[in-house]
Amino acid sequence: MIEVEHLSKTYGSTPAITDVTFRVEPGEILGFLGPNGAGKTTTMRILAGYLPATSGTAKISGFDVHDNSLAVRQRIGYLPETPPLYPEMTVEGFLHFVARIKGVSAGDRTAKVKAAIARCNLQDKQRVIIRKLSKGYRQRVGIAQAIVHDPPAIILDEPTVGLDPRQIIEVRNLIKSLAGTHTIILSTHILPEVSMTCSRVAIINRGKVVATNTPESLMTQLTGGSGYELEIEGEANLAKQVLQNVAGVSLVESIPGHHLIHATDGRAYLRVIAQPGTEPGREIAATLIRAGFGLQEMRRVSATLEDVFLQLTTEEKHFEPEAANEGEAA
């Protein structure tokens, strides 16, 4: 549905994005994740036909964004970070206006507007002037204008920025309800947004896509999977030697700061990283007890999307977990 290949944008001698490549399959929600200034908005604007690329290609529904800009715009709904609203219009009047300029026929216009209002839960606000709406409702109107012509692809740039927790949940549920019938790119720097909404993630840093995969696969492949945090009675280095020989253990390290609860002198605080696909917890406990260590606390810990994000955006590395399967240059 959406194909981006070797896309670059340069302002003078300053690159905004470099060699960006990814795909979004029909009906999928792709989270385009990155820190502020990473190139997310530049990429979204190019896909929406708002900015020309310096090099590379982007296609939506088979149409090239540069060569067939009008055809692409007819097939996308775009919500920039600041919703493009006319504050003196009513919600219903604004959506009728948008439907008309987006080419919805006069005979279908009323039905399309009603469908967008219903889908965004705006029935009680349809005759309210937009400037009188809360920010959460204005965001819903922004999404409604993006879907009023029922496009196959939707591009959302930071759709929940500045909203309160209740509004975030409402907008998040709305976006999830659009999956399947629409292909969605959701640009954000908010990690929970991605993990709770998106089926796949593309992480961009310093203008380059550094990883593309499902959140679960990234957490497993980049962080080594799950592990355990231990509080034991005994000497840390001896415990490390004992645990390193346990089947399924890939790494044993001390926890800096002794941050586990009830820290007391004479105890060691260790983190044990398990090999992907293994569950060595029972053997870890048994091995420590057999070796004479007192096991005071043991708790399971799992890698998070935050771990992945920090690893990929703070280290100079390039990771391509899907390249072998999909031919993508991440």
C-alpha positions in Angstrom: 0.0 0.0 0.0 2.7 2.5 1.0 6.2 2.0 -0.4 9.1 4.3 0.5 12.5 3.6 -1.1 15.8 5.5 -0.5 14.0 8.7 0.3 16.2 11.7 1.1 15.5 15.4 1.8 18.2 18.0 2.1 17.9 21.7 3.1 20.9 23.4 1.6 23.8 21.3 2.8 21.8 19.9 5.8 20.2 16.5 5.4 16.8 16.2 7.1 16.3 12.5 6.2 18.7 10.1 4.4 18.0 6.9 2.5 14.7 6.2 4.3 13.1 3.0 3.2 10.1 1.1 4.6 6.8 -0.4 3.6 3.3 -0.4 5.1 1.0 -3.3 4.3 -2.7 -2.9 3.6 -4.7 -2.5 6.8 -1.7 -2.1 9.0 -0.8 0.6 11.5 2.9 1.5 11.3 4.3 3.5 14.2 6.9 5.9 12.9 8.9 6.4 16.0 11.8 8.8 16.8 13.0 11.6 19.0 12.2 15.2 18.3 14.1 16.4 15.2 14.7 12.9 13.9 12.9 13.5 10.5 9.5 12.1 11.2 7.5 15.2 10.2 9.7 15.7 7.1 8.9 12.1 6.0 5.2 12.6 6.6 5.1 15.8 4.6 6.7 14.2 1.7 4.2 11.3 1.7 1.4 13.8 1.9 2.7 15.7 -1.1 3.4 18.8 1.0 7.2 18.7 0.4 9.2 17.4 -2.5 11.9 14.9 -1.8 15.5 15.5 -2.9 15.9 11.9 -4.0 14.2 8.6 -3.7 10.6 7.5 -4.3 7.4 7.1 -2.4 4.3 5.4 -3.7 0.8 5.1 -2.2 -1.6 2.7 -3.8 0.9 2.3 -6.7 1.0 6.1 -7.5 4.2 8.0 -7.2 3.9 10.9 -4.7 6.0 13.2 -7.0 4.8 12.1 -10.5 1.1 11.6 -9.6 0.6 14.0 -6.7 -3.1 14.6 -7.3 -3.9 10.9 -7.5 -2.0 10.3 -4.2 -3.8 13.2 -2.5 -7.1 11.7 -3.5 -6.1 8.4 -1.8 -4.7 9.8 1.5 -6.0 11.4 4.6 -3.5 13.7 6.3 -3.5 15.0 9.9 -0.5 17.3 10.5 0.6 18.0 14.1 -1.6 21.1 14.2 -5.0 20.1 12.8 -6.0 22.2 9.8 -9.3 23.6 11.1 -11.4 26.7 10.4 -12.4 27.8 14.0 -15.4 29.9 13.0 -17.1 27.0 11.2 -19.3 24.4 12.8 -18.0 20.8 12.8 -20.6 19.7 10.3 -20.1 22.7 8.0 -16.3 22.3 8.1 -16.6 18.6 7.2 -19.0 19.3 4.3 -16.5 21.9 3.1 -13.6 19.5 3.3 -15.6 16.7 1.5 -16.3 19.1 -1.3 -12.7 20.2 -1.8 -11.6 16.6 -1.6 -13.8 15.7 -4.5 -16.6 13.8 -2.8 -19.6 14.0 -5.1 -22.6 16.0 -4.0 -24.8 12.9 -3.9 -22.4 11.1 -1.5 -21.3 14.1 0.5 -23.9 14.0 3.3 -23.5 10.3 3.9 -19.7 10.6 4.0 -19.9 13.5 6.5 -22.3 11.6 8.7 -20.1 8.5 8.6 -17.0 10.5 9.6 -18.9 12.3 12.4 -20.2 8.9 13.7 -16.8 7.2 13.5 -15.1 10.1 15.4 -18.0 10.2 18.0 -18.8 13.8 17.2 -22.6 13.5 17.0 -23.1 15.8 20.0 -20.7 18.4 18.6 -21.6 18.5 15.0 -23.4 21.9 15.2 -20.8 23.4 17.6 -18.4 26.1 16.4 -14.9 24.5 16.3 -13.2 27.3 18.3 -15.5 26.3 21.3 -14.3 22.7 21.3 -11.8 21.3 23.7 -8.4 20.3 22.2 -9.4 16.6 22.4 -12.5 17.3 20.3 -10.6 19.5 17.8 -8.2 16.5 17.4 -11.2 14.3 16.6 -12.4 16.8 14.0 -8.9 16.8 12.5 -9.1 13.0 12.2 -12.6 13.3 10.7 -11.4 15.7 8.0 -8.7 13.1 7.2 -11.1 10.3 6.7 -14.2 12.1 5.4 -13.5 11.0 1.8 -12.8 7.4 3.0 -9.2 7.2 1.7 -7.3 3.9 1.7 -4.2 5.5 3.5 -4.1 7.8 6.5 -1.1 9.7 7.7 -1.2 11.0 11.3 1.6 13.2 12.6 1.8 13.3 16.4 -2.0 12.9 16.7 -2.1 12.9 20.6 0.4 15.6 21.4 -0.8 17.9 24.1 -3.9 15.9 25.0 -4.8 14.8 28.5 -4.8 11.1 29.5 -8.5 10.6 28.8 -8.3 12.3 25.5 -5.2 10.2 24.5 -7.1 7.0 25.2 -10.1 8.2 23.2 -8.0 9.2 20.2 -5.9 6.0 20.5 -9.1 3.9 20.4 -10.3 5.8 17.4 -7.1 5.2 15.5 -7.2 1.5 16.3 -10.8 1.3 15.0 -9.6 2.5 11.6 -7.1 -0.3 11.1 -8.1 -3.0 8.6 -10.1 -0.8 6.4 -7.4 1.8 6.2 -3.6 1.7 6.1 -2.2 4.1 8.7 1.2 5.7 9.5 1.3 7.1 13.0 4.2 9.4 13.6 5.1 9.9 17.3 7.8 10.2 19.9 5.5 8.8 22.6 6.5 5.2 23.3 3.1 4.0 24.8 1.4 5.3 21.7 3.3 2.8 19.6 3.1 -0.2 21.8 -0.7 0.2 22.4 -1.7 1.1 18.9 0.7 -0.1 16.2 1.3 -3.6 14.8 4.7 -2.7 13.5 7.4 0.0 14.2 9.9 1.9 12.1 12.4 3.8 14.3 14.1 6.8 12.8 17.1 8.5 14.3 19.1 11.5 12.9 17.2 11.2 9.6 17.8 7.4 9.1 15.5 4.5 9.7 17.5 2.3 12.1 15.0 -0.6 12.6 11.8 -1.9 11.3 9.8 -4.8 12.8 7.1 -5.7 15.3 7.6 -4.2 18.8 7.9 -7.8 20.2 10.6 -8.8 17.7 12.6 -5.7 18.3 12.4 -6.2 22.1 13.7 -9.8 21.7 16.3 -9.2 19.0 17.8 -6.0 20.3 17.8 -6.5 24.0 18.3 -10.2 24.3 14.8 -10.9 25.6 13.7 -11.2 29.2 15.7 -11.8 32.3 15.7 -11.7 36.1 16.8 -9.4 38.9 18.2 -11.0 42.0 19.0 -10.0 45.6 21.2 -12.6 47.2 23.3 -13.1 50.3 26.9 -13.6 49.2 29.7 -12.3 47.1 28.7 -10.9 43.7 31.6 -12.2 41.7 31.3 -15.7 43.0 27.6 -15.7 42.2 28.3 -14.5 38.7 30.7 -17.4 38.1 28.1 -19.9 39.3 25.2 -18.4 37.2 27.2 -18.0 34.0 27.2 -21.8 33.7 23.5 -22.2 33.9 21.9 -23.3 30.6 19.9 -20.5 29.0 21.8 -17.7 30.7 23.5 -15.3 28.3 24.8 -12.6 30.7 25.1 -12.0 34.4 25.9 -8.4 35.6 25.8 -6.4 38.8 23.0 -3.9 39.2 24.5 -0.4 39.8 23.2 1.5 42.7 21.8 -1.5 44.6 18.3 -0.2 43.7 16.3 -3.3 44.7 14.0 -2.8 47.7 15.2 -3.6 51.2 18.9 -3.3 50.3 21.2 -4.2 53.2 24.9 -4.7 53.6 26.4 -8.1 52.7 24.1 -8.7 49.8 24.7 -8.9 46.0 22.4 -7.4 43.4 22.5 -9.1 40.0 20.7 -9.0 36.7 20.6 -12.2 34.7 19.7 -12.0 30.9 18.2 -15.1 29.5 18.9 -16.4 26.0 15.9 -15.8 23.6 13.3 -18.5 23.9 14.6 -19.9 27.2 13.1 -19.8 30.7 16.0 -20.6 33.1 14.4 -19.1 36.2 13.9 -22.4 38.1 17.5 -23.5 37.4 18.9 -20.2 38.4 17.2 -20.4 41.8 18.2 -24.1 42.3 21.8 -23.4 41.3 22.2 -20.5 43.8 20.7 -22.5 46.7 22.9 -25.5 45.9 26.0 -23.2 45.9 25.1 -21.9 49.4 23.8 -18.5 48.4 20.7 -17.1 50.2 18.2 -16.1 47.6 16.3 -13.1 49.1 14.5 -11.8 46.1 14.0 -12.9 42.4 11.8 -11.1 40.0 11.2 -11.5 36.3 12.0 -8.5 34.1 11.3 -8.0 30.4 12.7 -5.7 27.8 10.5 -2.8 26.9 10.1 -0.7 23.8 11.8 2.1 25.8 14.9 -0.1 26.1 14.9 -0.6 22.3 14.3 3.1 21.6 17.1 4.2 23.9 19.5 1.6 22.5 18.8 2.6 18.9 18.8 6.3 19.4 21.8 6.6 21.7 24.2 4.3 19.9 25.8 4.6 16.5 24.5 1.4 15.1 22.3 0.2 12.3 20.0 -2.8 12.7 18.1 -4.5 10.0 16.0 -7.3 11.5 13.6 -7.6 8.6 16.0 -7.2 5.7 16.4 -11.0 5.1 12.6 -11.5 5.1 11.2 -8.5 3.3 14.1 -7.1 1.3 13.8 -3.8 3.3 16.8 -1.5 3.8 15.9 -0.3 7.3 
